[in-house]
C-alpha cells in the first residue's frame, strides 16, 4: 500500500467518524422527542480499502407503526363512545332523591327511580284517599317523573348535537392533516430521488399518520418512490399518487327525535352511517357516528316508550260505555288528541307533562286523581267516583295496578316488547349502565394496547441513551486510532523527504 493510499483511507475514516458523530449527537438531542426514529449512518468499504458514507437512514418499523396507528384508532373510537355514554349515564346517577325500597333506589333521578317514587306516593294515597296532601304528593312525584324523562330526552339530543359538532371538527382536522401530508410526502419523494437525507421528513410523515389515525381508521401502502398511500380501514382512498382526497361533512346544528345526522363523505362515498357501503370501523369519527346515530337514539327511543307507557297506563276512558275516546289522564303532552300507540311515541319523552287539570299549581283539582275527570272535567263520562265518596279508592287502585301490568312496547329499542312499566324502566337504566360500563372497559383495554404498542415501537426505533453513548465512545476510540495512524504516516512522509 502506498502512503498516498493510506492517506486516502485515513481521510475517509475521518469523514465517516464525523458523519457518525453528528448523527449520534442528533439522536441524543432527540432522545425525548415523540415520534423520533433513531438515525444510523450506512457505510461501505471502498475498493481502495477506505470507508464511504452512502446514506443516513432511520430505524423504522412499518409493522409496529401500523400497530400503533390501529390501536390509536380503536382507542379513539371507544373514547368518543365512552364520553357520550358518560353524559347519558349522569342522568341516572346515584341520588338520595329516590326513596322507594325497590331496586330503583340506586338509579338516582332516573325515570326508574321516579316511577318507584310515584308508586310509593300512590300507595300512601290509596290508604288516605281523602287527604289532599297525599294526592298532592302523587302529583309532585308525577311531575318529577315527567321532568326526569324531559331531562333524559334533552341529554340524548345534546349528546347527538355534540357528536355532530365533534364530527365536523374531526373532518376539518383530517383535511388539514392530509394537506400537511401532501407536502411532506412530496418532499420525501423528491429527496429520495436525489439521494438526500429525508429522515426528518419521514418522522414528520409518521407523526401525521398517527394523528390521522386518531380521527379515522387507516391503512397504508408504501410505494417504490418513497411515497405512502393512505386508505380508510374500510378501503376508501384518502391519499394516493401525491394527491389527497377531500373529506366532506354537512353539520346538523339542532337535533330532534326525527333528526338524522349526515354522513361523512370521501369522493362521493359515505364512510359513516347505515347507508354507507364502506363504513369505517375505528377512529373518533366511527365512535361519534355510532353514538349519534345508534346508541343515543336507542336510549332516546326507550325514554319515549316509557313516556308513551305512562300516558297509556294513566289514561282515562269512558265510564258510561259511550263513545268518548280514551284520553290522557295524569300524564299528557301538548296537542294530545288521544293516547298514542306503542309505535307512535317519537318525541314523547321531551313533551310529557302532568295534566294541568289535576295540578293545583296550574289551577287544577288534585281530587280528580281519586275521582277521575282529568281528561275533560266538563265531560262526566270520565268520572270514576260517581258518588263523590271521599273514601273512594277504586281509581287509585287502578292506577297502582297499571304500573305493574304488562303492556306492549315498541321494537328497535334493545328492550323487551312486552313488560310492566316498572320492569321496562328498570331495564332501560340497566341497559344504559351496561353500555357505559362496557365502553369504559373497552376503552381501558384499548388504552393499554396503545401503551404497549407505543412502548414496543419506541424500544425498536427510539433512542437508547446508553447505546448512543457507547457508540459515541466507540467513535472517539476510532478517531484516536485514526489520528495515531495519521501521525505515523506523516512521520513516514517526513523520513522519506529527509532521505531524499
ZIHUTA-V872358 format. One record per helix or strand of 2 or more residues. SS is the DSSP state (alpha for helix, beta for strand). FROM is the first residue (numbers start at 1). TO is the last residue. If there is no record, write none. Layout:
# ZIHUTA-V872358
ss:from:to
SS:FROM:TO
SS:FROM:TO
This chain:
# ZIHUTA-V872358
ss:from:to
alpha:3:29
beta:39:45
beta:51:58
alpha:62:92
alpha:103:107
alpha:111:127
alpha:132:194
alpha:199:215
beta:218:222
beta:228:232
beta:237:240
beta:243:244
beta:247:248
beta:265:266
beta:269:270
alpha:284:313
beta:331:332
alpha:348:351
beta:353:354
alpha:356:358
alpha:360:362
alpha:368:371
alpha:380:382
alpha:394:402
beta:407:408
beta:418:419
alpha:421:461
alpha:465:499
